[in-house]
Amino acid sequence: MKNTQNLPAASPLRSTPGRRTSLVALTLLLPGLAAQAMQPLITDDTGTQGAGVQQIELAAARARRSAGPARQTGDSLAATYTYGLTDTVDLYAAPTFLRMQADGSRTSGWGNTALGLKWRFYENEATGTSLGLKPEFVAPVSSRREARGLGDGRSSGQVTLLLSQQLPFGALHVNYAWGRQRDIDPTAGAINRRLSMALVWNIADDWKLAADVGLQQRQGVDATRQRTRYAELGVVYSLGPRWDLAAGVVRARDDQQPAVRTITGTLGLTGHF
């Protein structure tokens, strides 16, 4: 299962003028959030599909952001298609459709599409430890869609180092991600770093409970820095051998004054073929 973007729940407002400032903030909240990792988690695992196995993830997310008296809302619909190239390598593609409302303005349309792979390069069955690497390319949107706040107008990318440890009750997953975000406005780019950890409990044959926490730092081209912390609770129910249903709630807060607080709810369906 795939993490298709930088951490949306932990992304900050950009310093861009006018209507786009508010709408871009929501664009950063929504892409790929509910179609990441083991839905609904943000932290990814080292698991791959297996040679020739396909996976489809369908996800919906709703985000509400507040900074002082200001309020913003946004919705996304995302789909992630994954193909197992080998037993240890997956390829995936993840487009996202966005609908946002902020400061009396509304916009909707297709956002950035992520293309990437996940490679599990180390696995020790005796200890239950595995390591993986996930490079990702984010295709740009048109300048018109960028002006509407629907995404970045230049190509971006990130690479994530993955660690998974099997435990008697479930699993522990740890990520470190580094990415470069770019758009047509050269002053709006940034370097993003994320460190996160998730615990997954197998509470019953068909049920999993998960907790995910993380810290993301955004360093702008002007050397300003912003840190955002998030925490998530999620649940996964297996509908059968091929389908899983997942739901989660993410709360995030940054270190700015006034602080930006975000609550995001996610609902996803995952199928294997």
C-alpha positions in Angstrom: 0.0 0.0 0.0 1.3 3.3 -1.0 2.1 6.7 0.5 1.5 9.0 -2.5 2.5 12.4 -1.3 4.3 14.4 1.3 2.3 14.6 4.5 -0.7 16.6 3.6 -2.0 16.9 7.2 1.3 18.5 8.2 1.8 20.9 5.3 1.9 24.6 5.9 0.5 27.7 4.3 2.6 29.2 1.6 3.4 32.9 1.2 1.6 33.4 -2.1 -0.8 36.3 -2.7 -4.5 36.6 -2.6 -7.0 33.9 -3.3 -4.4 31.3 -4.1 -2.9 31.5 -0.6 -5.9 30.0 1.1 -6.7 27.4 -1.6 -3.1 26.2 -1.9 -3.1 25.5 1.8 -6.0 23.1 1.3 -4.3 21.6 -1.8 -1.4 20.6 0.5 -3.8 19.1 3.0 -5.6 16.8 0.7 -3.7 14.9 -2.1 -3.2 11.3 -1.4 -3.9 11.4 2.3 -6.4 8.6 2.4 -4.6 6.6 -0.3 -1.3 6.2 1.6 0.5 3.3 3.1 -1.8 0.8 4.8 -4.9 2.9 4.5 -5.6 5.1 6.4 -2.0 5.6 7.7 0.4 8.3 6.6 3.5 6.2 7.6 4.3 3.6 4.9 5.4 0.0 5.4 7.8 -2.2 3.5 5.2 -4.6 2.3 4.9 -5.2 -1.5 2.2 -6.9 -3.6 4.2 -9.7 -5.1 5.0 -10.4 -8.7 2.0 -9.8 -11.0 -0.4 -8.8 -8.2 -2.4 -5.6 -8.6 -3.9 -3.3 -6.0 -6.4 -0.5 -6.3 -7.0 2.0 -3.5 -10.0 4.3 -3.5 -10.0 7.0 -0.9 -11.9 10.1 0.2 -10.7 12.8 2.6 -12.2 15.9 4.2 -10.0 18.5 5.9 -10.9 21.4 8.1 -8.2 24.0 8.8 -8.3 26.9 11.3 -5.8 29.7 12.0 -7.3 32.1 14.5 -10.8 33.1 13.2 -10.0 31.9 9.6 -11.6 28.6 8.5 -10.9 26.5 5.4 -12.4 23.2 4.2 -11.5 20.8 1.4 -12.4 17.4 0.0 -10.4 15.0 -2.1 -11.0 11.8 -4.1 -7.9 9.7 -4.8 -7.1 6.5 -6.6 -3.9 4.6 -6.4 -3.1 1.7 -8.8 -0.2 -0.5 -7.8 1.4 -3.3 -9.8 3.9 -5.9 -8.3 6.8 -5.8 -10.8 8.7 -8.4 -8.8 8.2 -9.9 -5.3 10.1 -7.0 -3.8 9.4 -4.1 -6.2 6.0 -2.3 -6.7 5.2 0.4 -9.3 2.3 2.8 -8.6 0.4 5.8 -10.0 -1.9 8.1 -7.9 -4.1 10.9 -9.4 -6.3 13.1 -7.1 -9.4 15.2 -7.6 -9.8 18.2 -5.3 -12.6 20.5 -4.2 -11.8 23.4 -1.9 -13.4 26.3 -0.2 -11.6 29.2 1.6 -12.3 32.9 2.2 -15.5 32.8 0.1 -13.7 31.2 -2.9 -14.3 27.8 -4.3 -12.4 25.7 -6.8 -12.2 22.1 -8.0 -10.3 20.0 -10.4 -7.5 17.5 -10.9 -4.4 18.0 -8.7 -0.9 16.6 -9.0 -0.4 12.9 -9.9 2.3 10.9 -8.1 4.3 8.2 -9.9 6.8 6.0 -8.0 8.1 2.6 -6.9 8.8 0.8 -3.6 11.7 -1.5 -3.3 12.1 -3.8 -0.2 15.9 -4.3 -0.3 16.4 -6.1 3.0 14.4 -8.7 4.9 15.3 -10.9 7.8 12.5 -13.4 8.4 14.1 -14.6 11.7 13.8 -11.2 13.3 10.9 -9.8 11.4 12.8 -6.8 10.3 12.7 -5.3 6.8 13.9 -2.1 5.0 12.7 -0.4 1.9 13.2 2.6 -0.3 10.5 4.6 -2.1 11.4 7.2 -4.7 8.5 9.2 -6.0 8.0 11.7 -8.9 5.1 14.2 -8.7 3.9 15.4 -12.1 3.1 19.1 -12.5 -0.3 20.6 -13.1 -0.9 23.3 -15.7 -0.1 27.0 -14.9 -3.9 27.6 -15.0 -4.6 24.9 -12.4 -1.7 26.1 -10.3 -3.2 29.6 -10.3 -6.4 28.1 -9.1 -4.6 26.5 -6.2 -4.9 22.9 -7.4 -1.3 21.9 -7.2 2.4 22.6 -8.1 3.1 23.8 -11.6 6.6 22.2 -11.8 7.7 18.6 -11.2 8.5 17.7 -7.6 9.8 14.6 -5.9 10.7 12.8 -2.7 12.4 9.7 -1.4 11.4 7.8 1.7 13.4 5.3 3.7 11.1 2.6 5.3 11.6 0.4 8.3 9.1 -2.3 9.4 9.4 -4.6 12.4 7.0 -7.4 13.0 5.8 -7.7 16.6 3.8 -10.3 18.6 0.7 -8.1 18.5 1.2 -6.6 15.0 3.9 -4.3 13.5 5.9 -1.1 14.0 6.7 1.1 10.9 9.1 4.0 10.8 9.7 6.5 7.9 12.1 9.2 7.1 11.2 11.2 4.0 13.0 14.0 2.1 11.4 15.9 -0.7 11.7 19.0 -2.9 8.5 20.9 -3.7 8.5 23.3 -6.7 6.0 25.4 -8.6 6.1 28.1 -11.2 6.6 30.9 -8.6 10.3 30.4 -7.6 9.7 31.9 -4.1 7.1 29.3 -3.2 9.3 26.2 -3.3 10.5 24.3 -0.3 12.4 21.3 1.1 10.2 19.0 3.2 11.4 16.5 5.7 9.2 14.0 7.6 9.9 11.6 10.5 7.0 9.4 11.5 6.1 6.1 13.2 3.0 3.9 13.3 1.9 1.0 15.5 -0.6 -1.5 14.1 -2.4 -3.9 16.4 -4.2 -7.1 15.2 -7.1 -6.9 17.6 -9.2 -9.6 15.9 -9.1 -11.8 12.8 -10.7 -9.2 10.6 -9.8 -6.0 12.5 -6.7 -3.9 12.9 -6.2 -0.8 15.0 -3.5 1.7 14.2 -1.9 4.8 15.7 0.4 7.1 13.7 2.5 10.1 14.9 4.9 12.3 13.0 6.8 15.6 12.6 7.3 17.4 9.4 9.6 20.4 8.7 9.2 22.7 5.8 12.2 24.9 4.8 11.3 27.6 2.3 13.6 29.1 -0.3 13.9 32.1 2.0 15.3 29.9 4.7 12.2 30.2 6.9 11.3 27.0 8.7 8.0 25.6 9.9 7.3 22.5 11.9 4.1 20.6 12.1 3.2 17.7 14.4 0.4 15.2 13.7 -1.3 12.3 15.3 -3.7 9.8 13.8 -6.0 7.0 14.9 -7.3 4.5 12.4 -9.1 1.2 12.0 -9.1 -1.4 9.2 -11.8 -4.0 8.6 -11.3 -6.9 6.2 -14.4 -7.4 4.1 -13.0 -10.6 2.6 -9.7 -12.0 1.2 -9.6 -9.3 -1.4 -11.1 -6.1 0.1 -10.3 -3.9 3.1 -12.3 -1.0 4.4 -10.4 1.7 6.4 -11.2 4.9 8.3 -9.0 7.4 10.2 -8.9 10.8 11.9 -5.8 13.0 11.7 -5.1 16.0 14.0 -2.2 18.4 13.1 -0.8 21.6 14.6 2.1 23.8 13.5 4.5 26.0 15.4 3.3 29.3 13.9 1.5 32.2 15.7 -1.4 31.9 15.5 -1.1 28.1 15.2 -2.7 26.4 12.3 -4.8 23.4 13.4 -6.2 20.8 11.0 -8.6 17.9 11.4 -8.8 15.5 8.5 -11.1 12.5 8.2 -10.4 9.7 5.7 -12.3 6.7 4.4 -10.8 4.2 2.0 -11.4 0.9 0.2 -8.5 -1.4 -0.9 -8.7 -4.3 -3.3 -6.2 -6.9 -4.4 -6.3 -8.8 -7.7 
